[in-house]
Amino acid sequence: MEERILELLESKSYKINKLAKKLKINKDSTKFYLTSLIKEKKVFKLEDEYYLLRKGKLEETNEKFGFITPVTEDDSEDYYVSSDNFNSAKDGDIVLFIIYKDYTNRFRAYITEVVEHTKLSLVGNIEILQKKSGLVYKIISFDNKYSYTLVGNNLRESMNKAIARVSLIYGKNNKITAKLEEIIGYKDDPGIEISTIAATYGFALDFPSEVKDEIKNIPDHVLTEEKNKRQDFTDLPIITIDGDDSKDFDDAIYVKKESNGNYLLGVYIADVSHYVLFNTPLDNEAYHRGTSVYLADRVIPMLPRELSNGICSLNEGEERLVLACIMHINQKGQVIDSEIVEGVIKSRHRMTYNKVNLILNGNLELKNTYSDIYDMLLLANELHNIVRNKREAEGSLDFDIPEYSFILNSDGSPKQIIERTRYDAEKLIEDFMILANEEIAKYMTRLDLPFLYRVHDKPNEDKLNNFLSFIGNTDKKNKNIMNPKQIQKILKSLDDMPQGQILNQLLLRSMAKAKYSNENIGHYGLALKNYCHFTSPIRRYPDLIVHRIIKELILHPNHYEKAYRYYSNNLAEIGLKTSIKERNSIECEREVNDMLYAWYMESHLNEFHSGVVSSITNFGLFVTIENGVEGLIHTKNMHGYYTFDENKLELIGTKKIFHIGDFVEIVVIASDRMTKKIDFMLKEDYLEEKKIESSSN
C-alpha cells in the first residue's frame, strides 16, 4: 500500500480524504501509512496536503531564487525555487523538497530539509572592517553570493585584499563562519587567475603537513632488499615516450620480435602502490585529490613531487620498481599469452613524442644518436599499426577532436594558442597502453574477482537518431545503429565534410561519459568488453587501486579474505568518488582554458576571422574560429529578427537561416577574462553598422 501511495503522490499532492478514496481504504488506515512514510522521510505534509519528498541539489542563482536538480537518474527537470522557500539551504546543498503548482499553474519547489552541505570551501577576497569591537575579517566570494566572518588566530592585517581559500564551518541556527586555509596570492601576482580557478575547484597546490612528514621516510632510490623476488629487467633497452614538457613518467615499453614471428610487448608501470600504502595520510590525500590536474602553466599533482617526479617516476638511467604486463602478440594483433609480474627496470632513454616522430620520419641525426633503440622503434611502430588496425576493424571510435594548448607570458597572460597534433609516437603509446589496460581487465574478469573497471555505456539512442536526422543520414538499413562499427562509419563519413570537426563534436555530445565502476558493462567507445585503467598510477587514483587489487588478491594474497571483503564492499563508492573527481578536474581545466581564450582575445578585438557555427540557441550562434576560440554572436548584435527552431536547430531570420556547420565571417567585438565570455558579430552586420556610423558623422 505504501508503494501505491508513493506512486500516486508522484504526479500530484493529495488531501487525506481524496487519497483514501483513491486507495479504496478508510481514512484511519490511510493516515497510518502516511505517518509511516513521513517518518521515513518519503512524504511531507504541508498544511493539509501530502506531497512526495524528493532529493536534489540546490544551485542558488542569486539572492532571490535558485534551481533544484533532482539526484535521481530518471528525473532530469530542474525546479525553480524562491529564496523564501530555501528554508536555510545554501548553494550546493543536497536537500529534500516537494513540488507544488503556484498561482500561474507552474511547478515550483519548496525545500523541507537540508540533507548535506557539499560546499565545504570557498575562494574569495579578504576584507578587513573596523568595528567598535575591533577588526573583523570577512571572506567575500568572487561572485558576491557569500560573505562570511573569518575565525581563528592566524589572521593578520597584512592579509587585507588577499585572495584566499577558506573552509566553511556550519554552526547552529544556520550560522556559517570560515576558517582560513591558505593565502593564494594577490590580484597582480603572475598566474593568480589560474591559481584562483584551481582553488575554487578545491585543488590545492600544497600538501598537508602529515603527508610531508610521511614522505620523509620514503627512500629516493630503490633499496637492495626491495628487489628481492622481483624480475630483473634492467638489461633490457626499456624506454619512456612522453611529451617534451613531461616531468613524471609512469609507463615504459619494450618490444622485440620472437623466433616464431610473434611480438613480445612489455608495458612497465611505476609501482606506486609499493610506496603509497593503504590508509596512510599520503593515501588519503591521493584519494581526496583523485587525479592530477593539468593546467596551462602547471600541474597540480595527485602525489607530492618527491614521488611523482622522483622515486615513482621511471627516470632515465635510474632503477625503479614496476608492475609489468608482458604480452605475446601474433601477427593479427591478438594477445595469445600474457603475465603480470613485479619487476625492476632502468630506463635506457627518456624519449619524447617529437624525437620518436622525427626518427620514424627518417631523421638521420637522431637515428644515429639513438642507434641502440632505432630498430626497436621501427618494430614498435610496426606492432602499433597492427594493433590499431585490429581495434579499428572491431569498431573502436576515434573522434580526433582538436585540442589546443597555450604558451604564456611571464605575467601569466596567453601569448599564443597552439593546436596539439597526434602523430605516430602519440598513437603508438596510446595503443600499447590500451592493450595493457584491456589485458589486465580480461585477466581479472576471468578470475571473477572484485575489480575497478573503466566503463563507457552505450549512447542514448534518441540522441543518436536525432543526430543522424540532423546530418541527413536517415538510411533505414542502419538498424543496428547502436553498434560501434556503425558509429565508426558515420565518423569516417564526417571526415569528408568541410565542417567535419564541428559535427564530430556534436556526435560526441550524444555519447555517454566514461567512468569508473565495479560493474563491468564494457567500454563502448573502444569497442571492448573488458577495460580498466592500470597504466597511470602516478596521476590517477583508480590505477593505484587496480595495482593494489592485483597485488593483494593475486600476487601476494597473504590477507586474501580481508582484502576480498574490503574491495567487494568499497569499490562501488571508490568508483563513484573518483569519477566525480575526474569530472571536477576536467571542468577546472575547461574553465582555465575559457579564461585564457577570453584573455587572449582581449588583445585581438576588431579582428576579422573565419569560423564555423558550432552551436545554436534561442539567443544566438556560437561560432568556433580557426584557433579553437569559441564566441557568441548574440541575437541582439544581429541585424534583423530571428526565431529559433529547437527541433531543426536552426536560427531563422527574415533573410537568412543559420545551421550548425555553416561557415561564417565574424569580427571580435568584446572579450572579458573575468566573465570568460567572448562576443562576435557577423562581418556583414559589423561593416553595415560602421558604414552607417561613418555616414552619420
KOLPA-524771 format. One record per residue (C-alpha): residue in three letters; y, x, z. Coordinates in steps of 0.5 Angstrom, whole numbers. Layout:
<sites>
<site ALA, <Y, X, Z>>
...
</sites>
This chain:
<sites>
<site MET, <0, 0, 0>>
<site GLU, <5, 6, 2>>
<site GLU, <4, 8, -6>>
<site ARG, <5, 2, -8>>
<site ILE, <12, 1, -4>>
<site LEU, <14, 8, -7>>
<site GLU, <12, 6, -14>>
<site LEU, <17, 0, -13>>
<site LEU, <23, 4, -10>>
<site GLU, <22, 9, -16>>
<site SER, <26, 4, -20>>
<site LYS, <31, 1, -15>>
<site SER, <32, -1, -8>>
<site TYR, <30, -7, -4>>
<site LYS, <31, -11, 2>>
<site ILE, <25, -12, 6>>
<site ASN, <24, -20, 4>>
<site LYS, <24, -18, -3>>
<site LEU, <20, -12, -2>>
<site ALA, <15, -16, 2>>
<site LYS, <15, -22, -4>>
<site LYS, <13, -16, -9>>
<site LEU, <8, -13, -5>>
<site LYS, <5, -20, -3>>
<site ILE, <4, -19, 4>>
<site ASN, <8, -21, 10>>
<site LYS, <15, -18, 13>>
<site ASP, <12, -15, 19>>
<site SER, <7, -11, 15>>
<site THR, <12, -9, 10>>
<site LYS, <16, -7, 16>>
<site PHE, <10, -3, 19>>
<site TYR, <9, 1, 12>>
<site LEU, <17, 2, 11>>
<site THR, <17, 5, 18>>
<site SER, <12, 10, 17>>
<site LEU, <15, 12, 10>>
<site ILE, <22, 13, 14>>
<site LYS, <18, 18, 19>>
<site GLU, <15, 22, 13>>
<site LYS, <22, 22, 10>>
<site LYS, <20, 19, 4>>
<site VAL, <24, 13, 5>>
<site PHE, <31, 12, 7>>
<site LYS, <34, 5, 10>>
<site LEU, <42, 5, 9>>
<site GLU, <45, -2, 12>>
<site ASP, <39, -7, 10>>
<site GLU, <37, -4, 4>>
<site TYR, <31, 1, 3>>
<site TYR, <31, 7, -2>>
<site LEU, <26, 12, -5>>
<site LEU, <28, 19, -2>>
<site ARG, <29, 25, -7>>
<site LYS, <29, 32, -6>>
<site GLY, <34, 36, -10>>
<site LYS, <39, 42, -11>>
<site LEU, <47, 41, -10>>
<site GLU, <52, 44, -14>>
<site GLU, <59, 43, -12>>
<site THR, <63, 43, -18>>
<site ASN, <70, 42, -14>>
<site GLU, <72, 39, -7>>
<site LYS, <72, 32, -10>>
<site PHE, <65, 32, -13>>
<site GLY, <58, 35, -15>>
<site PHE, <52, 34, -18>>
<site ILE, <45, 34, -15>>
<site THR, <39, 37, -20>>
<site PRO, <32, 34, -17>>
<site VAL, <27, 39, -16>>
<site THR, <21, 35, -19>>
<site GLU, <19, 37, -26>>
<site ASP, <19, 30, -28>>
<site ASP, <26, 29, -26>>
<site SER, <31, 32, -31>>
<site GLU, <37, 28, -30>>
<site ASP, <43, 30, -26>>
<site TYR, <46, 26, -21>>
<site TYR, <54, 25, -19>>
<site VAL, <55, 25, -12>>
<site SER, <62, 24, -9>>
<site SER, <64, 29, -3>>
<site ASP, <65, 23, 1>>
<site ASN, <57, 23, 0>>
<site PHE, <56, 30, 1>>
<site ASN, <54, 29, 9>>
<site SER, <56, 36, 11>>
<site ALA, <52, 39, 5>>
<site LYS, <55, 45, 1>>
<site ASP, <54, 48, -6>>
<site GLY, <47, 51, -7>>
<site ASP, <44, 47, -1>>
<site ILE, <37, 43, -2>>
<site VAL, <38, 36, 0>>
<site LEU, <35, 29, 1>>
<site PHE, <38, 24, -3>>
<site ILE, <38, 17, -5>>
<site ILE, <40, 14, -12>>
<site TYR, <45, 7, -12>>
<site LYS, <49, 4, -17>>
<site ASP, <56, 4, -16>>
<site TYR, <61, -2, -18>>
<site THR, <61, 1, -25>>
<site ASN, <54, 0, -25>>
<site ARG, <53, 8, -26>>
<site PHE, <48, 11, -22>>
<site ARG, <50, 16, -16>>
<site ALA, <47, 20, -11>>
<site TYR, <48, 20, -3>>
<site ILE, <46, 26, 1>>
<site THR, <42, 24, 7>>
<site GLU, <40, 31, 10>>
<site VAL, <40, 38, 8>>
<site VAL, <33, 41, 8>>
<site GLU, <35, 48, 7>>
<site HIS, <41, 53, 6>>
<site THR, <40, 57, 0>>
<site LYS, <47, 60, -1>>
<site LEU, <46, 66, 4>>
<site SER, <51, 71, 2>>
<site LEU, <58, 70, -1>>
<site VAL, <62, 75, -5>>
<site GLY, <70, 75, -5>>
<site ASN, <77, 78, -2>>
<site ILE, <78, 79, 5>>
<site GLU, <85, 77, 7>>
<site ILE, <88, 78, 14>>
<site LEU, <92, 73, 17>>
<site GLN, <97, 74, 23>>
<site LYS, <96, 68, 28>>
<site LYS, <98, 67, 35>>
<site SER, <91, 69, 38>>
<site GLY, <92, 76, 34>>
<site LEU, <89, 78, 27>>
<site VAL, <84, 73, 23>>
<site TYR, <79, 76, 18>>
<site LYS, <78, 71, 12>>
<site ILE, <73, 72, 6>>
<site ILE, <75, 68, 0>>
<site SER, <71, 67, -5>>
<site PHE, <73, 68, -12>>
<site ASP, <72, 61, -15>>
<site ASN, <76, 59, -9>>
<site LYS, <71, 54, -7>>
<site TYR, <70, 57, 0>>
<site SER, <74, 60, 6>>
<site TYR, <70, 63, 12>>
<site THR, <72, 66, 18>>
<site LEU, <69, 73, 19>>
<site VAL, <66, 75, 25>>
<site GLY, <63, 82, 28>>
<site ASN, <66, 88, 31>>
<site ASN, <66, 92, 24>>
<site LEU, <73, 89, 22>>
<site ARG, <79, 94, 20>>
<site GLU, <86, 92, 18>>
<site SER, <85, 97, 12>>
<site MET, <80, 92, 9>>
<site ASN, <85, 87, 7>>
<site LYS, <85, 85, 0>>
<site ALA, <78, 89, -1>>
<site ILE, <72, 86, -5>>
<site ALA, <66, 85, 0>>
<site ARG, <59, 82, 0>>
<site VAL, <58, 77, 7>>
<site SER, <52, 74, 10>>
<site LEU, <53, 67, 12>>
<site ILE, <52, 64, 19>>
<site TYR, <50, 57, 19>>
<site GLY, <52, 54, 26>>
<site LYS, <52, 48, 30>>
<site ASN, <57, 42, 28>>
<site ASN, <57, 44, 21>>
<site LYS, <61, 51, 23>>
<site ILE, <60, 56, 18>>
<site THR, <62, 64, 19>>
<site ALA, <61, 70, 16>>
<site LYS, <59, 77, 17>>
<site LEU, <61, 83, 13>>
<site GLU, <55, 86, 10>>
<site GLU, <59, 91, 5>>
<site ILE, <65, 93, 2>>
<site ILE, <64, 93, -5>>
<site GLY, <71, 96, -7>>
<site TYR, <78, 94, -9>>
<site LYS, <80, 91, -16>>
<site ASP, <83, 97, -19>>
<site ASP, <76, 101, -18>>
<site PRO, <73, 103, -24>>
<site GLY, <67, 99, -25>>
<site ILE, <69, 94, -20>>
<site GLU, <68, 88, -25>>
<site ILE, <60, 90, -26>>
<site SER, <59, 91, -18>>
<site THR, <62, 84, -16>>
<site ILE, <58, 81, -21>>
<site ALA, <52, 84, -19>>
<site ALA, <53, 83, -11>>
<site THR, <55, 76, -13>>
<site TYR, <47, 75, -15>>
<site GLY, <45, 79, -9>>
<site PHE, <43, 85, -12>>
<site ALA, <45, 91, -7>>
<site LEU, <46, 98, -9>>
<site ASP, <45, 101, -2>>
<site PHE, <38, 100, 1>>
<site PRO, <37, 98, 9>>
<site SER, <37, 104, 14>>
<site GLU, <30, 103, 16>>
<site VAL, <28, 104, 8>>
<site LYS, <32, 110, 8>>
<site ASP, <28, 112, 15>>
<site GLU, <21, 111, 12>>
<site ILE, <22, 115, 5>>
<site LYS, <24, 121, 9>>
<site ASN, <17, 121, 11>>
<site ILE, <14, 121, 3>>
<site PRO, <13, 127, 0>>
<site ASP, <17, 129, -6>>
<site HIS, <11, 133, -9>>
<site VAL, <3, 131, -10>>
<site LEU, <-1, 134, -4>>
<site THR, <-7, 137, -5>>
<site GLU, <-11, 132, -1>>
<site GLU, <-8, 126, -5>>
<site LYS, <-12, 129, -11>>
<site ASN, <-19, 128, -8>>
<site LYS, <-24, 123, -11>>
<site ARG, <-19, 122, -17>>
<site GLN, <-20, 124, -24>>
<site ASP, <-16, 130, -26>>
<site PHE, <-12, 129, -33>>
<site THR, <-7, 135, -32>>
<site ASP, <-10, 139, -38>>
<site LEU, <-9, 133, -43>>
<site PRO, <-3, 133, -47>>
<site ILE, <0, 127, -44>>
<site ILE, <7, 125, -46>>
<site THR, <12, 119, -44>>
<site ILE, <16, 116, -49>>
<site ASP, <23, 112, -47>>
<site GLY, <30, 111, -48>>
<site ASP, <35, 117, -48>>
<site ASP, <38, 115, -42>>
<site SER, <32, 113, -38>>
<site LYS, <31, 116, -31>>
<site ASP, <25, 113, -29>>
<site PHE, <18, 114, -33>>
<site ASP, <12, 110, -30>>
<site ASP, <8, 110, -36>>
<site ALA, <5, 115, -41>>
<site ILE, <0, 116, -46>>
<site TYR, <-5, 120, -49>>
<site VAL, <-9, 119, -56>>
<site LYS, <-15, 122, -59>>
<site LYS, <-20, 121, -65>>
<site GLU, <-27, 120, -62>>
<site SER, <-33, 123, -66>>
<site ASN, <-35, 116, -68>>
<site GLY, <-29, 115, -71>>
<site ASN, <-26, 110, -66>>
<site TYR, <-20, 112, -62>>
<site LEU, <-19, 113, -55>>
<site LEU, <-13, 111, -52>>
<site GLY, <-11, 113, -45>>
<site VAL, <-5, 109, -41>>
<site TYR, <-3, 112, -35>>
<site ILE, <1, 108, -30>>
<site ALA, <5, 111, -24>>
<site ASP, <1, 110, -18>>
<site VAL, <7, 107, -14>>
<site SER, <2, 103, -9>>
<site HIS, <0, 110, -6>>
<site TYR, <7, 111, -3>>
<site VAL, <9, 103, -2>>
<site LEU, <5, 101, 3>>
<site PHE, <4, 93, 5>>
<site ASN, <9, 90, 9>>
<site THR, <13, 96, 11>>
<site PRO, <21, 96, 10>>
<site LEU, <20, 99, 3>>
<site ASP, <15, 94, 1>>
<site ASN, <19, 88, 4>>
<site GLU, <25, 91, 1>>
<site ALA, <22, 91, -6>>
<site TYR, <19, 84, -5>>
<site HIS, <26, 82, -4>>
<site ARG, <29, 85, -10>>
<site GLY, <23, 83, -14>>
<site THR, <26, 87, -20>>
<site SER, <30, 93, -22>>
<site VAL, <37, 90, -26>>
<site TYR, <39, 94, -32>>
<site LEU, <47, 93, -33>>
<site ALA, <51, 96, -38>>
<site ASP, <53, 102, -33>>
<site ARG, <48, 103, -28>>
<site VAL, <41, 101, -26>>
<site ILE, <40, 97, -19>>
<site PRO, <33, 100, -18>>
<site MET, <28, 96, -14>>
<site LEU, <26, 102, -11>>
<site PRO, <30, 108, -8>>
<site ARG, <32, 113, -13>>
<site GLU, <28, 118, -9>>
<site LEU, <21, 114, -11>>
<site SER, <24, 111, -18>>
<site ASN, <27, 118, -20>>
<site GLY, <22, 122, -16>>
<site ILE, <15, 122, -14>>
<site CYS, <13, 116, -17>>
<site SER, <16, 118, -24>>
<site LEU, <12, 121, -29>>
<site ASN, <17, 127, -30>>
<site GLU, <15, 133, -35>>
<site GLY, <11, 138, -32>>
<site GLU, <10, 135, -25>>
<site GLU, <4, 133, -22>>
<site ARG, <4, 125, -21>>
<site LEU, <-1, 120, -18>>
<site VAL, <-3, 115, -23>>
<site LEU, <-7, 109, -24>>
<site ALA, <-10, 109, -31>>
<site CYS, <-13, 104, -36>>
<site ILE, <-18, 108, -41>>
<site MET, <-19, 104, -47>>
<site HIS, <-24, 106, -53>>
<site ILE, <-22, 102, -59>>
<site ASN, <-25, 101, -66>>
<site GLN, <-22, 101, -73>>
<site LYS, <-21, 94, -73>>
<site GLY, <-16, 95, -66>>
<site GLN, <-22, 92, -62>>
<site VAL, <-23, 95, -55>>
<site ILE, <-30, 96, -54>>
<site ASP, <-30, 99, -48>>
<site SER, <-25, 101, -42>>
<site GLU, <-25, 103, -35>>
<site ILE, <-20, 103, -29>>
<site VAL, <-19, 110, -26>>
<site GLU, <-15, 113, -21>>
<site GLY, <-12, 120, -23>>
<site VAL, <-7, 126, -23>>
<site ILE, <-3, 128, -29>>
<site LYS, <2, 133, -31>>
<site SER, <7, 130, -37>>
<site ARG, <7, 135, -42>>
<site HIS, <13, 133, -45>>
<site ARG, <19, 128, -44>>
<site MET, <19, 125, -51>>
<site THR, <25, 120, -53>>
<site TYR, <24, 114, -58>>
<site ASN, <30, 118, -62>>
<site LYS, <26, 124, -62>>
<site VAL, <19, 121, -64>>
<site ASN, <22, 116, -69>>
<site LEU, <25, 123, -73>>
<site ILE, <18, 126, -72>>
<site LEU, <15, 120, -75>>
<site ASN, <20, 120, -81>>
<site GLY, <19, 128, -82>>
<site ASN, <24, 132, -78>>
<site LEU, <21, 139, -79>>
<site GLU, <25, 142, -74>>
<site LEU, <23, 137, -68>>
<site LYS, <16, 137, -72>>
<site ASN, <16, 145, -70>>
<site THR, <19, 144, -63>>
<site TYR, <13, 139, -61>>
<site SER, <8, 142, -66>>
<site ASP, <3, 142, -60>>
<site ILE, <3, 134, -60>>
<site TYR, <5, 133, -67>>
<site ASP, <-2, 131, -69>>
<site MET, <-3, 126, -63>>
<site LEU, <4, 123, -65>>
<site LEU, <1, 121, -72>>
<site LEU, <-5, 119, -69>>
<site ALA, <-2, 114, -64>>
<site ASN, <2, 111, -70>>
<site GLU, <-4, 110, -74>>
<site LEU, <-7, 107, -68>>
<site HIS, <-1, 103, -66>>
<site ASN, <-1, 100, -74>>
<site ILE, <-8, 98, -73>>
<site VAL, <-7, 94, -66>>
<site ARG, <0, 91, -69>>
<site ASN, <-4, 88, -75>>
<site LYS, <-9, 85, -71>>
<site ARG, <-4, 82, -66>>
<site GLU, <0, 79, -72>>
<site ALA, <-7, 76, -75>>
<site GLU, <-8, 73, -68>>
<site GLY, <-1, 69, -68>>
<site SER, <3, 74, -64>>
<site LEU, <10, 72, -64>>
<site ASP, <16, 77, -65>>
<site PHE, <23, 73, -65>>
<site ASP, <26, 80, -66>>
<site ILE, <33, 77, -63>>
<site PRO, <38, 82, -64>>
<site GLU, <40, 86, -57>>
<site TYR, <47, 89, -56>>
<site SER, <49, 95, -51>>
<site PHE, <56, 97, -49>>
<site ILE, <59, 104, -49>>
<site LEU, <64, 104, -43>>
<site ASN, <70, 108, -42>>
<site SER, <72, 112, -35>>
<site ASP, <75, 106, -32>>
<site GLY, <69, 101, -34>>
<site SER, <72, 98, -40>>
<site PRO, <68, 97, -46>>
<site LYS, <69, 102, -51>>
<site GLN, <64, 100, -57>>
<site ILE, <59, 95, -58>>
<site ILE, <52, 97, -61>>
<site GLU, <46, 94, -63>>
<site ARG, <40, 96, -61>>
<site THR, <34, 97, -66>>
<site ARG, <27, 98, -65>>
<site TYR, <23, 103, -70>>
<site ASP, <16, 105, -70>>
<site ALA, <16, 109, -63>>
<site GLU, <19, 103, -59>>
<site LYS, <14, 98, -62>>
<site LEU, <8, 104, -61>>
<site ILE, <10, 104, -54>>
<site GLU, <10, 96, -53>>
<site ASP, <4, 95, -57>>
<site PHE, <0, 100, -52>>
<site MET, <3, 97, -46>>
<site ILE, <1, 90, -48>>
<site LEU, <-6, 92, -50>>
<site ALA, <-7, 95, -43>>
<site ASN, <-4, 89, -40>>
<site GLU, <-9, 85, -43>>
<site GLU, <-15, 89, -42>>
<site ILE, <-13, 89, -34>>
<site ALA, <-12, 82, -34>>
<site LYS, <-19, 81, -38>>
<site TYR, <-23, 85, -33>>
<site MET, <-20, 81, -27>>
<site THR, <-22, 74, -31>>
<site ARG, <-29, 77, -32>>
<site LEU, <-30, 78, -24>>
<site ASP, <-26, 72, -22>>
<site LEU, <-22, 75, -17>>
<site PRO, <-15, 73, -14>>
<site PHE, <-10, 75, -19>>
<site LEU, <-3, 75, -21>>
<site TYR, <-2, 73, -29>>
<site ARG, <4, 74, -33>>
<site VAL, <3, 67, -37>>
<site HIS, <7, 63, -42>>
<site ASP, <6, 56, -43>>
<site LYS, <6, 52, -50>>
<site PRO, <13, 50, -52>>
<site ASN, <15, 43, -52>>
<site GLU, <12, 39, -58>>
<site ASP, <18, 34, -58>>
<site LYS, <23, 40, -58>>
<site LEU, <19, 44, -63>>
<site ASN, <18, 38, -68>>
<site ASN, <26, 37, -67>>
<site PHE, <27, 44, -70>>
<site LEU, <22, 43, -76>>
<site SER, <26, 37, -78>>
<site PHE, <33, 41, -77>>
<site ILE, <31, 46, -82>>
<site GLY, <28, 41, -86>>
<site ASN, <20, 43, -85>>
<site THR, <17, 36, -85>>
<site ASP, <11, 38, -88>>
<site LYS, <5, 33, -85>>
<site LYS, <0, 39, -87>>
<site ASN, <2, 42, -80>>
<site LYS, <-2, 38, -76>>
<site ASN, <-4, 44, -71>>
<site ILE, <4, 46, -70>>
<site MET, <2, 48, -63>>
<site ASN, <-2, 54, -66>>
<site PRO, <2, 60, -65>>
<site LYS, <0, 62, -72>>
<site GLN, <4, 56, -75>>
<site ILE, <10, 58, -71>>
<site GLN, <9, 65, -74>>
<site LYS, <9, 62, -81>>
<site ILE, <16, 59, -79>>
<site LEU, <19, 65, -76>>
<site LYS, <17, 69, -83>>
<site SER, <20, 64, -87>>
<site LEU, <26, 64, -83>>
<site ASP, <27, 72, -85>>
<site ASP, <28, 70, -92>>
<site MET, <34, 66, -90>>
<site PRO, <41, 69, -89>>
<site GLN, <42, 65, -82>>
<site GLY, <35, 67, -80>>
<site GLN, <37, 71, -74>>
<site ILE, <41, 64, -71>>
<site LEU, <35, 60, -73>>
<site ASN, <31, 65, -69>>
<site GLN, <35, 64, -63>>
<site LEU, <35, 56, -64>>
<site LEU, <27, 56, -65>>
<site LEU, <26, 61, -58>>
<site ARG, <30, 56, -54>>
<site SER, <24, 51, -56>>
<site MET, <20, 56, -52>>
<site ALA, <17, 55, -45>>
<site LYS, <20, 61, -41>>
<site ALA, <14, 66, -39>>
<site LYS, <13, 67, -31>>
<site TYR, <8, 70, -26>>
<site SER, <2, 65, -24>>
<site ASN, <-4, 66, -20>>
<site GLU, <-7, 61, -25>>
<site ASN, <-9, 64, -32>>
<site ILE, <-6, 59, -37>>
<site GLY, <-6, 65, -42>>
<site HIS, <0, 67, -46>>
<site TYR, <3, 63, -52>>
<site GLY, <8, 68, -55>>
<site LEU, <3, 74, -55>>
<site ALA, <-3, 69, -57>>
<site LEU, <-7, 72, -51>>
<site LYS, <-12, 68, -47>>
<site ASN, <-11, 74, -41>>
<site TYR, <-5, 78, -40>>
<site CYS, <-1, 81, -34>>
<site HIS, <4, 86, -32>>
<site PHE, <1, 92, -30>>
<site THR, <5, 98, -33>>
<site SER, <12, 98, -30>>
<site PRO, <11, 98, -22>>
<site ILE, <17, 102, -21>>
<site ARG, <21, 97, -23>>
<site ARG, <17, 90, -23>>
<site TYR, <14, 88, -16>>
<site PRO, <9, 84, -20>>
<site ASP, <6, 90, -23>>
<site LEU, <6, 93, -16>>
<site ILE, <2, 87, -13>>
<site VAL, <-3, 88, -19>>
<site HIS, <-4, 95, -17>>
<site ARG, <-6, 93, -10>>
<site ILE, <-11, 88, -12>>
<site ILE, <-15, 93, -17>>
<site LYS, <-15, 98, -11>>
<site GLU, <-17, 93, -5>>
<site LEU, <-22, 89, -9>>
<site ILE, <-25, 94, -14>>
<site LEU, <-24, 101, -13>>
<site HIS, <-23, 101, -5>>
<site PRO, <-26, 95, -2>>
<site ASN, <-26, 97, 5>>
<site HIS, <-23, 91, 7>>
<site TYR, <-25, 86, 2>>
<site GLU, <-26, 80, 5>>
<site LYS, <-19, 80, 9>>
<site ALA, <-16, 82, 2>>
<site TYR, <-19, 77, -2>>
<site ARG, <-17, 72, 3>>
<site TYR, <-9, 74, 3>>
<site TYR, <-9, 74, -4>>
<site SER, <-12, 68, -5>>
<site ASN, <-7, 65, 0>>
<site ASN, <-1, 68, -2>>
<site LEU, <-1, 70, -10>>
<site ALA, <2, 63, -12>>
<site GLU, <8, 64, -7>>
<site ILE, <9, 71, -10>>
<site GLY, <9, 69, -17>>
<site LEU, <14, 64, -16>>
<site LYS, <19, 68, -12>>
<site THR, <18, 74, -17>>
<site SER, <19, 69, -23>>
<site ILE, <26, 67, -19>>
<site LYS, <28, 74, -18>>
<site GLU, <27, 76, -25>>
<site ARG, <31, 70, -28>>
<site ASN, <36, 72, -23>>
<site SER, <36, 79, -26>>
<site ILE, <37, 76, -33>>
<site GLU, <42, 71, -31>>
<site CYS, <46, 77, -28>>
<site GLU, <45, 82, -34>>
<site ARG, <48, 76, -38>>
<site GLU, <54, 75, -34>>
<site VAL, <56, 82, -34>>
<site ASN, <55, 82, -42>>
<site ASP, <59, 76, -43>>
<site MET, <64, 79, -38>>
<site LEU, <64, 86, -43>>
<site TYR, <64, 82, -49>>
<site ALA, <71, 78, -47>>
<site TRP, <74, 84, -44>>
<site TYR, <72, 88, -51>>
<site MET, <75, 82, -55>>
<site GLU, <82, 82, -51>>
<site SER, <84, 88, -55>>
<site HIS, <82, 85, -61>>
<site LEU, <86, 79, -61>>
<site ASN, <88, 76, -68>>
<site GLU, <83, 80, -72>>
<site PHE, <79, 76, -77>>
<site HIS, <71, 76, -77>>
<site SER, <66, 73, -81>>
<site GLY, <61, 69, -77>>
<site VAL, <55, 64, -76>>
<site VAL, <55, 57, -73>>
<site SER, <50, 59, -67>>
<site SER, <51, 52, -63>>
<site ILE, <55, 45, -64>>
<site THR, <57, 41, -58>>
<site ASN, <62, 35, -58>>
<site PHE, <68, 39, -56>>
<site GLY, <67, 45, -62>>
<site LEU, <63, 50, -65>>
<site PHE, <60, 56, -62>>
<site VAL, <60, 62, -67>>
<site THR, <57, 69, -67>>
<site ILE, <60, 74, -71>>
<site GLU, <58, 81, -73>>
<site ASN, <58, 85, -67>>
<site GLY, <54, 80, -63>>
<site VAL, <60, 77, -60>>
<site GLU, <60, 69, -59>>
<site GLY, <66, 65, -58>>
<site LEU, <68, 58, -58>>
<site ILE, <72, 54, -64>>
<site HIS, <75, 48, -59>>
<site THR, <76, 42, -63>>
<site LYS, <83, 42, -60>>
<site ASN, <84, 48, -64>>
<site MET, <81, 45, -71>>
<site HIS, <86, 41, -76>>
<site GLY, <83, 34, -77>>
<site TYR, <79, 29, -73>>
<site TYR, <72, 31, -71>>
<site THR, <66, 27, -69>>
<site PHE, <59, 30, -66>>
<site ASP, <52, 27, -69>>
<site GLU, <48, 29, -63>>
<site ASN, <41, 28, -67>>
<site LYS, <43, 32, -73>>
<site LEU, <47, 37, -69>>
<site GLU, <53, 36, -74>>
<site LEU, <60, 36, -73>>
<site ILE, <63, 31, -78>>
<site GLY, <70, 32, -80>>
<site THR, <75, 28, -85>>
<site LYS, <74, 34, -90>>
<site LYS, <68, 38, -88>>
<site ILE, <61, 37, -84>>
<site PHE, <59, 43, -80>>
<site HIS, <52, 45, -79>>
<site ILE, <48, 50, -75>>
<site GLY, <47, 57, -79>>
<site ASP, <54, 55, -83>>
<site PHE, <58, 62, -85>>
<site VAL, <65, 61, -83>>
<site GLU, <71, 66, -83>>
<site ILE, <75, 66, -76>>
<site VAL, <80, 69, -72>>
<site VAL, <80, 71, -65>>
<site ILE, <86, 67, -61>>
<site ALA, <84, 68, -54>>
<site SER, <79, 72, -49>>
<site ASP, <79, 73, -42>>
<site ARG, <74, 77, -38>>
<site MET, <75, 73, -31>>
<site THR, <73, 67, -34>>
<site LYS, <68, 70, -39>>
<site LYS, <71, 66, -45>>
<site ILE, <73, 68, -52>>
<site ASP, <76, 63, -56>>
<site PHE, <76, 63, -64>>
<site MET, <80, 59, -69>>
<site LEU, <78, 57, -76>>
<site LYS, <81, 62, -81>>
<site GLU, <84, 57, -86>>
<site ASP, <87, 53, -80>>
<site TYR, <90, 59, -77>>
<site LEU, <93, 61, -83>>
<site GLU, <96, 54, -85>>
<site GLU, <99, 54, -78>>
<site LYS, <102, 61, -79>>
<site LYS, <105, 58, -86>>
<site ILE, <108, 52, -82>>
<site GLU, <111, 56, -77>>
<site SER, <114, 61, -82>>
<site SER, <117, 56, -86>>
<site SER, <120, 52, -80>>
<site ASN, <123, 59, -78>>
</sites>
